[in-house]
Amino acid sequence: MEKKHAIEFRGITKRFGNVVANEDVNLYLDKGVIMSLLGENGSGKTTLMNMLSGIYFPDEGQILVDGKPVTIASPKDAFDNKIGMIHQHFKLIDVFTAAENIILGLKEKGTLDKKEISKRVKAISEKYGFDLDPDKKIYEMSVSEKQTVEIIKVLYRGADVLILDEPTAVLTPQETHKLFKVLRAMREDGKSVIIITHKLNEVMEISDVVAVLRKGRHIATVKTEETDEIQLTEMMVGRKVELNIGRTEPVNPVPRLTVAGLTVRNSEGINKLEDVGFIAYGGEILGIAGIAGSGQKELLEAVAGLRHISSGSIIYSPEGRNPEELVGKSPMEIKDAGVALAFVPEDRLGMGLVGGMGMTENMMLRSWNKGKGIFIDRKAPEELAEKVLDHLEVVTPSVDYPVRKLSGGNVQKVLVGREIASAPSVLMSAYAVRGLDINTSYIIYDLMSEQKKKGVAVIFVGEDLDVLLELCDKILVLCGGKVSGVVDARTTSKEEIGLLMTSLGGKEKK
Amino acid sequence: MSISVIGLIKAAVLNGTPLLFGTSGEILTEKSGNLNLGVEGLMFMGGAFGLLGAFSYGQIAGENAVGSVAIAIAFLMAFLAGVAGSLIFSFLTITLRANQNVTGLALTIFGTGVGQFVGELMRLKVGGNVTISNALKDAFANGVLPMALQKIPLVGPILFSYNVFVYIGLVMVLAMTYFFRRTRTGLALKAVGESPATADAAGISVTKYRYLATVIGGGISAVGGMVYTMTIAGSVWNHSGLAGEGWVAVALVIFCLWKPINSLWGSVLFGGLLILYLRLPLSFIPTQIYKVVPYIVTALVLIIVSMRQRKEDQPPAALGVNYFREER
C-alpha cells in the first residue's frame, strides 16, 4: 500500500504556445513538511505552483491531493482542496481592511458581521504567533503586515497546504526570522508548506526537503540535511558555478559624486528624502540598503535629474575635468556627463524600457539623437543589442522581438546591459537582480565589479543583504528617507544593517 | 420661509430625480470597474421606450387605463431598454475586451439615435405631439403620499409632496448603500472594481459580477431618462429635452465620490443648479454660464479630492481597465 502524500504531481506538462513551461513533472510532498522549490528563472516553479492554485490548468498529467486525483480548474477548486497560495505580488485590496480582505469571496451564511470576523482572525493570529490588527486598512500596512494578511487569508480558508512565492524577497532579516518561526509553527500543526525561493541560505535554514527544477523538468528532491549549497546550485544550473563574488580592494578611490543635504519632497509635500549626504568613490561599490520605500528610488531619481530637489547639492567630479553641480541640470545633460541609471522598477518595464519595442529599438532610446541629420542610426544599436544578447545570454527569438514578451530576467539583462554599454563614470542600479536566478544574478554582479575595476563609481540598491555584504565596499542604510548609517561592508553584519534599516541609527529597541 | 425658496427646493428635488437614477446606476456600474460613458445614450433610450410603453398602454386601455399600471410599464420598458443597451456595452468590453471609453461613447451615439428614432417614429405615427391622457400624466407627476402628510406646513411640501419616482429613488439608493456596506456580494463587487485579479484569485467571478453590475446599473440609469420624460418634460416627446442629462449624471458620479449615499444630496444640488437659470435669473449672467456650473463644481470637487489624497475617496482602482486573467 502506497503512502498517501499531501500533494503529488504525476507527469504534469504545461505549454504556453511553443514554450514548454513544465514537462513531465513528478513530485510529491508529505504532511508536516516544509519544502523549498528551487530553480532558475523560467524553470517553471511559479507555473507549477500556479497549476496547484488553479491559476493555470495542466495540459497533461494528474494532480493528487491526499492520494486522490483532483481537478483544479480555478482558485476556488484549490481552496476546496485546502490549498492556498501566497503570491509574490500580494493580491490584496488597498482600501479594504485586513478582515475584509481575508473573508473576500467566502460563501458563508448570514450578513457581514465584521466583529465576528475580526474575532476569528485574531484567534488564528494568536494560534500561529502573528501580530495583526484586523481592522487596519491595507494601504496603511508595511510589506510584512500585508504578507501576514495573505497568510491568514489562506489559513482562514482552512488550507492545509501553503505555497509561498518568494516570501522573503521584501522582508528585513528580522521579519524573515518572524516568518520562519510562524512557518515552523504551521509545520508542527501538520500543515505542508512549499516555498519558492532563490536564496540558498534560506533554503538550508527553513526547509526539510528541497525540490529542484531545471528548464521545466524536475531534477531531484533531496533532504536538506543531506545536501549543501554547492550541490543545489549545480542541480539548478546543470553545471558547476562559482558562487563567489570576486570582490577586489578598491584601487585609488577618488570622490566621484558628493551628495550633501539632499532633501526631496513628493507631490504631497512629504519629505521622501531628508538631509541625505554621502560620497560615492570611483572604483568602489556603494550599496544602499533599506526597507522598501525608504527613499532608495527617490535618491537615484534625484541624482539622475528625474526629481525636483528641494534643497541640497550633488557635486559630480569627473576624471580630468572640473567638478560640476548636477542639481538643476536636465536628465539628458546628466546622462551625457556620464551618470547612468539602470533602474529596475517593481514591474520591471515601467522605467527604462518600452515593452512593445525590440532590443534594438530599446538600445536606441539611449542613442536616438546621435544619428546624422534627421535620420536615426540603426546599425550601432543593432550591434549593441547583439553584443548584449551574446554577452549576457539573453534568451529571445531575435533582437527585434518585443521585450515585453521576454521573461523577467531577460528584460533586466537588456536594461542593465544597455546602461553599462554607455560607459558611464557613475553607474546607478536599483534592484538589478530582482527576481533573477542565481546564475544570472552572478553575471550582473560580475558586470558591476568589472565596472568598479574600471574606476566607475557604482551605486547599487539591493534587497538581498547577503549580496550587499559580499558585493559592496560600503553600505549606506536608509531609514524613512534619512541616512541611518554608513557601514563598511567587510566588517559589518546582517543584524547590524537590519537594525539600521528599522530604526534611525540602529539605537532603539535593542 | 418664503414660497420661492420652498419652490426652488421642490424644483431641485424634481429635477434631481432623473439624475439620481442616472448617477446611482452608473455608480453601480463603475464600482465593478466598468466605466460606461454611454449613460447619455441609455437615458435617451429609457426616455423614449418609457414613453412608448406608457403611450401604448394608454392607447390600448383607453378610458380604463390605470395610473399605477402605466407607471409599472414605463418603468419596465425603460429598464429593459437600459439593460439591452448596457448588454451591448458589456459584451464588447467584458467579453471582447474592447476599449471602454470608445465603446461608451459609441453607446451614447447609438442610444441617442435609437431614442430619437423611437420618439420621432411615434410622433409621425400619431401625427403630432406624442402624449398620454391627463389622468395618466397626473399619475406620473403628482404626489403619491396621503394628503394629510403633504398638507403639513413647510415639512409637507419639502418632504412629502413628490411623485412616486422620488421615493423609489430614495429607497433604491438606501438599498444600494446597504448592499455595498453590509453584504458579502457588495464587498465582492467592490473587490472586482478595485482589483479584478485579487477578486479572481479569491474565487469571485469577475465576468459575472461585471456583467450584472453593468446591466443592472444601465437599467437604473435608463429609468432616469424615463423619469425625466414622464415628469419634467410633461410626458411629451421632445427630441432635445434629454440632451446633456446623461453627462451631468456621469459628472455627478465623480462628485459623489462613487458613494451611492452621496447621490441623494448630490442629485438635489445638481438638479437645483440645472434649473437655477429659471429660478434665480440674474440678467447680467448669460444662461450658458448657469449651465456649466455643475461641471465647474465637479471639477472643483476633483481638485479638492486629489489634493486630499484620501484613499477612500478615489475611484475604483481598476476603473476603465478590462480584465484578462492570463495577461502578464
Interface residues (C-beta under 8 A of the other chain):
Chain A: S53 I55 Y56 S74 P75 K76 F79 H87 K91 L92 I93 D94 V95 F96 E100 I103 L104 G105 L106 K107 E108 T111 L112 K137 Y139 E268
Chain B: R182 T183 R184 L187 A188 K190 A191 E194 S195 A197 T198 A199 D200 A201 A202 G203 I204 Q309 K311 E312 Q314 A317 R325 E326
